[in-house]
Amino acid sequence: MTDIERAVTNSLTFYEKLNDSQKRTIADNAILKRLKQGYNVHSSSEECTGLIIVRSGELRVYMLSEDGREITLYRLFENDVCVLSASCVIESITFDVFIDAEEDSEIIIVNSGALNEIVSDNIYAECFMLKKATERFSEVMWVMQQILFFKADRRVAIFLIDEMNKTKSAMLNITHDKIARYIGSAREVVSRILKYFEREKIVKIHRGGLEVIDKTALMKLI
């Protein structure tokens, strides 16, 4: 079994429900791509890049407003699967998303044409795609709820707590600009909030990042 076949087997739970011909179709239409940080993997729903499996690294899925403001919907990490990049396979997906590599990454892309053929013939594959789309939609709704109903300081606090949980560290190497892109706000707003947090001795800002020094106080803002 090749590395690609092993990754596909581990990530696509419907794989074992395919017949031999369908398994071969998946294997023959899956490619490995190595991405440099900042590389754009997917630009809009018009492209239908295909299903993405993350082998290593990190991808960011976001929307882009008419005035160029980015709203991060969610991020993808090792073994995560993205179906929004295969929008032509799920007809109910009608909004545009963009996907960038947040760091050097390795991904596997399963061709949308081959995937569509299998989804049309295999109920397990179809259920997998719909389940993944529903899970991501739930994350998107959480982001929209924050943007529409939460004040900016609360959104920054939620983001910092999430980052601490992800990295298992209070030292976060992340810029104000990147935080703004993640929470769908302006850099100036984020900088103002972080300076306030620093005055309240919740965080300590340093070049290229910050350190959370009072997690309890930060949690109270959520």
KOLSE-513673 format. One record per residue (C-alpha): residue in one letter; x, y, z; residue number from 1. Coordinates in pm, 1 decimal, padded with zeros to 6 digits. Example, Ala and Ser with C-alpha at 12.3 -4.5 7.8 and 13.67 -1.06 7.14 Angstrom:
! residues 2
("a" (01230.0 -00450.0 00780.0) 1)
("s" (01367.0 -00106.0 00714.0) 2)
***
This chain:
! residues 222
("m" (00000.0 00000.0 00000.0) 1)
("t" (00137.5 00341.6 -00099.1) 2)
("d" (00151.8 00641.3 00134.9) 3)
("i" (-00134.2 00801.8 -00054.8) 4)
("e" (-00351.2 00490.1 -00030.0) 5)
("r" (-00273.1 00461.7 00341.7) 6)
("a" (-00369.2 00825.1 00404.0) 7)
("v" (-00690.7 00786.7 00204.4) 8)
("t" (-00779.2 00466.7 00391.5) 9)
("n" (-00722.8 00631.4 00730.3) 10)
("s" (-00909.4 00953.4 00654.2) 11)
("l" (-01204.5 00842.7 00441.3) 12)
("t" (-01420.9 00621.7 00662.0) 13)
("f" (-01627.1 00507.5 00364.7) 14)
("y" (-01321.5 00362.8 00186.8) 15)
("e" (-01374.2 00008.9 00319.5) 16)
("k" (-01732.2 00018.5 00190.7) 17)
("l" (-01612.4 00064.8 -00167.6) 18)
("n" (-01572.0 -00216.4 -00413.9) 19)
("d" (-01229.0 -00289.7 -00562.3) 20)
("s" (-01297.8 -00083.0 -00873.8) 21)
("q" (-01402.4 00221.1 -00668.2) 22)
("k" (-01098.7 00187.3 -00442.0) 23)
("r" (-00875.9 00185.0 -00745.4) 24)
("t" (-01055.3 00491.0 -00883.2) 25)
("i" (-00982.0 00680.3 -00559.8) 26)
("a" (-00617.3 00570.6 -00555.6) 27)
("d" (-00564.1 00656.9 -00923.4) 28)
("n" (-00718.0 01001.6 -00882.8) 29)
("a" (-00546.0 01110.6 -00561.8) 30)
("i" (-00231.0 01322.3 -00577.3) 31)
("l" (00011.8 01440.8 -00312.8) 32)
("k" (00098.4 01811.7 -00307.8) 33)
("r" (00360.2 01987.4 -00098.6) 34)
("l" (00265.1 02345.3 -00025.4) 35)
("k" (00473.1 02639.7 00085.7) 36)
("q" (00336.7 02873.8 00351.6) 37)
("g" (00096.6 03122.0 00192.4) 38)
("y" (00012.7 02904.5 -00109.6) 39)
("n" (-00349.2 02934.4 -00223.2) 40)
("v" (-00497.6 02586.6 -00262.2) 41)
("h" (-00852.4 02681.2 -00354.0) 42)
("s" (-00997.8 03013.3 -00468.9) 43)
("s" (-01373.4 02976.8 -00513.8) 44)
("s" (-01663.7 02738.2 -00558.0) 45)
("e" (-01623.3 02776.0 -00936.3) 46)
("e" (-01297.7 02577.8 -00932.0) 47)
("c" (-01404.5 02254.6 -00757.7) 48)
("t" (-01050.9 02160.6 -00658.5) 49)
("g" (-01149.8 01827.4 -00508.9) 50)
("l" (-01155.0 01669.1 -00164.9) 51)
("i" (-00854.0 01767.4 00046.8) 52)
("i" (-00687.5 01547.0 00308.3) 53)
("v" (-00423.6 01717.4 00524.7) 54)
("r" (-00120.9 01495.0 00585.1) 55)
("s" (00080.1 01756.8 00772.1) 56)
("g" (00083.3 02130.4 00835.8) 57)
("e" (-00212.2 02365.8 00858.0) 58)
("l" (-00462.7 02514.2 00613.5) 59)
("r" (-00697.8 02807.2 00665.4) 60)
("v" (-01045.0 02821.4 00511.0) 61)
("y" (-01187.4 03171.1 00478.9) 62)
("m" (-01430.7 03397.9 00297.6) 63)
("l" (-01340.0 03725.8 00130.3) 64)
("s" (-01568.1 04030.3 00135.7) 65)
("e" (-01603.1 04271.0 -00156.5) 66)
("d" (-01378.4 04521.6 00020.9) 67)
("g" (-01107.9 04259.4 00072.1) 68)
("r" (-01172.2 04174.9 00437.7) 69)
("e" (-01105.4 03813.7 00529.0) 70)
("i" (-01320.8 03609.0 00765.4) 71)
("t" (-01162.3 03283.7 00880.1) 72)
("l" (-01420.4 03004.3 00892.7) 73)
("y" (-01201.7 02727.6 01034.2) 74)
("r" (-00858.4 02571.0 01012.4) 75)
("l" (-00750.4 02225.9 00901.6) 76)
("f" (-00480.4 02019.8 01069.0) 77)
("e" (-00320.3 01677.0 01026.2) 78)
("n" (-00572.2 01409.5 00913.2) 79)
("d" (-00851.3 01666.7 00866.3) 80)
("v" (-01067.3 01641.0 00555.0) 81)
("c" (-01211.2 01936.2 00362.8) 82)
("v" (-01515.6 01882.2 00140.6) 83)
("l" (-01597.1 02250.1 00071.2) 84)
("s" (-01318.2 02246.3 -00188.0) 85)
("a" (-01523.6 01982.2 -00372.5) 86)
("s" (-01834.0 02198.7 -00398.3) 87)
("c" (-01939.6 02053.3 -00732.5) 88)
("v" (-01986.9 01716.2 -00561.1) 89)
("i" (-02226.1 01861.8 -00301.3) 90)
("e" (-02472.4 02074.9 -00495.9) 91)
("s" (-02607.4 02249.2 -00182.8) 92)
("i" (-02274.1 02429.4 -00131.9) 93)
("t" (-02321.9 02761.1 -00308.3) 94)
("f" (-02085.2 03003.4 -00132.5) 95)
("d" (-01724.2 03075.6 -00221.1) 96)
("v" (-01443.0 02980.7 00012.8) 97)
("f" (-01068.3 03029.2 -00015.5) 98)
("i" (-00807.5 02793.5 00126.6) 99)
("d" (-00445.3 02889.3 00201.1) 100)
("a" (-00154.4 02702.0 00354.6) 101)
("e" (-00081.8 02866.0 00690.9) 102)
("e" (00251.4 02684.9 00707.9) 103)
("d" (00446.8 02443.0 00489.4) 104)
("s" (00204.6 02154.0 00442.6) 105)
("e" (00144.9 01824.7 00266.0) 106)
("i" (-00201.8 01748.5 00134.5) 107)
("i" (-00371.0 01484.8 -00075.4) 108)
("i" (-00629.1 01598.8 -00330.1) 109)
("v" (-00887.1 01351.8 -00459.5) 110)
("n" (-01009.3 01456.5 -00804.8) 111)
("s" (-01365.8 01589.4 -00789.7) 112)
("g" (-01475.2 01406.5 -01105.6) 113)
("a" (-01374.0 01065.9 -00971.2) 114)
("l" (-01518.4 01150.7 -00630.2) 115)
("n" (-01849.6 01258.1 -00781.9) 116)
("e" (-01874.1 00926.8 -00966.9) 117)
("i" (-01827.1 00732.9 -00643.0) 118)
("v" (-02058.5 00952.2 -00433.9) 119)
("s" (-02332.4 00901.9 -00695.0) 120)
("d" (-02304.1 00522.4 -00665.8) 121)
("n" (-02214.4 00466.8 -00300.4) 122)
("i" (-02443.9 00571.9 -00015.5) 123)
("y" (-02160.0 00551.4 00239.1) 124)
("a" (-01950.2 00797.4 00040.3) 125)
("e" (-02247.7 01030.2 00001.0) 126)
("c" (-02322.9 01019.4 00375.9) 127)
("f" (-01957.0 01089.9 00454.6) 128)
("m" (-01954.3 01399.6 00234.0) 129)
("l" (-02279.6 01533.1 00379.4) 130)
("k" (-02167.6 01462.9 00736.9) 131)
("k" (-01838.9 01648.7 00684.6) 132)
("a" (-02018.6 01941.4 00521.5) 133)
("t" (-02263.6 01957.9 00814.5) 134)
("e" (-01980.1 01953.8 01068.7) 135)
("r" (-01804.7 02240.2 00891.2) 136)
("f" (-02129.4 02432.7 00857.4) 137)
("s" (-02165.2 02413.9 01235.7) 138)
("e" (-01819.6 02572.2 01271.5) 139)
("v" (-01910.8 02840.3 01018.6) 140)
("m" (-02227.0 02924.7 01213.1) 141)
("w" (-02022.3 02959.4 01533.1) 142)
("v" (-01793.2 03206.2 01355.5) 143)
("m" (-02090.2 03401.6 01219.9) 144)
("q" (-02244.3 03411.9 01567.6) 145)
("q" (-01925.6 03559.6 01710.1) 146)
("i" (-01900.0 03823.6 01437.7) 147)
("l" (-02266.2 03924.4 01459.5) 148)
("f" (-02327.6 03912.4 01832.9) 149)
("f" (-01996.5 03915.0 02023.5) 150)
("k" (-01794.0 04224.0 02097.7) 151)
("a" (-01444.1 04231.3 01952.5) 152)
("d" (-01271.6 04189.7 02290.3) 153)
("r" (-01465.8 03870.2 02356.7) 154)
("r" (-01375.9 03733.8 02013.1) 155)
("v" (-01007.3 03806.1 02073.4) 156)
("a" (-01028.6 03634.2 02413.6) 157)
("i" (-01195.6 03326.3 02259.3) 158)
("f" (-00928.1 03311.8 01991.2) 159)
("l" (-00642.0 03335.7 02242.6) 160)
("i" (-00791.2 03060.1 02458.8) 161)
("d" (-00836.7 02837.1 02152.3) 162)
("e" (-00476.6 02899.7 02047.9) 163)
("m" (-00348.0 02815.2 02395.8) 164)
("n" (-00543.6 02489.9 02390.3) 165)
("k" (-00413.7 02406.4 02043.1) 166)
("t" (-00048.0 02484.0 02109.5) 167)
("k" (-00048.1 02377.4 02477.2) 168)
("s" (00139.8 02697.0 02553.6) 169)
("a" (00073.8 03045.5 02693.1) 170)
("m" (00339.1 03185.1 02456.3) 171)
("l" (00168.6 03253.3 02124.2) 172)
("n" (00380.3 03341.6 01821.7) 173)
("i" (00114.0 03518.3 01621.2) 174)
("t" (00087.5 03870.2 01481.3) 175)
("h" (-00192.9 04119.9 01536.1) 176)
("d" (-00265.9 04107.7 01164.0) 177)
("k" (-00313.0 03731.9 01169.2) 178)
("i" (-00543.2 03748.2 01471.4) 179)
("a" (-00750.1 04009.7 01286.6) 180)
("r" (-00779.7 03780.9 00983.8) 181)
("y" (-00880.6 03488.4 01202.9) 182)
("i" (-01158.4 03674.8 01384.0) 183)
("g" (-01276.2 03885.9 01089.7) 184)
("s" (-01179.5 04224.5 01231.3) 185)
("a" (-00937.9 04508.5 01160.6) 186)
("r" (-00576.3 04500.2 01273.3) 187)
("e" (-00616.7 04834.6 01448.1) 188)
("v" (-00906.8 04698.4 01654.2) 189)
("v" (-00707.7 04390.2 01757.4) 190)
("s" (-00403.5 04600.3 01850.6) 191)
("r" (-00618.1 04828.6 02064.9) 192)
("i" (-00775.9 04532.2 02245.4) 193)
("l" (-00441.5 04362.0 02307.4) 194)
("k" (-00295.7 04684.6 02446.3) 195)
("y" (-00592.1 04702.4 02682.8) 196)
("f" (-00533.3 04338.1 02783.3) 197)
("e" (-00170.1 04426.5 02846.8) 198)
("r" (-00262.8 04722.7 03067.5) 199)
("e" (-00488.4 04488.4 03265.6) 200)
("k" (-00195.5 04244.5 03297.1) 201)
("i" (-00382.3 03971.3 03108.6) 202)
("v" (-00122.3 03940.4 02832.5) 203)
("k" (00229.5 04056.6 02768.0) 204)
("i" (00297.0 04167.1 02411.7) 205)
("h" (00632.3 04092.9 02253.8) 206)
("r" (00769.8 04122.5 01903.2) 207)
("g" (00592.0 03875.2 01676.7) 208)
("g" (00350.1 03749.2 01940.5) 209)
("l" (00231.3 03761.6 02298.9) 210)
("e" (00217.8 03568.7 02623.3) 211)
("v" (-00101.5 03506.7 02818.9) 212)
("i" (-00009.0 03574.4 03180.6) 213)
("d" (-00356.7 03561.4 03339.8) 214)
("k" (-00567.4 03288.0 03183.1) 215)
("t" (-00832.5 03318.3 03453.5) 216)
("a" (-00894.9 03684.0 03370.9) 217)
("l" (-00902.6 03599.1 03000.4) 218)
("m" (-01159.7 03324.8 03060.4) 219)
("k" (-01386.5 03572.3 03238.4) 220)
("l" (-01412.0 03772.5 02917.1) 221)
("i" (-01557.7 03479.4 02723.7) 222)
***
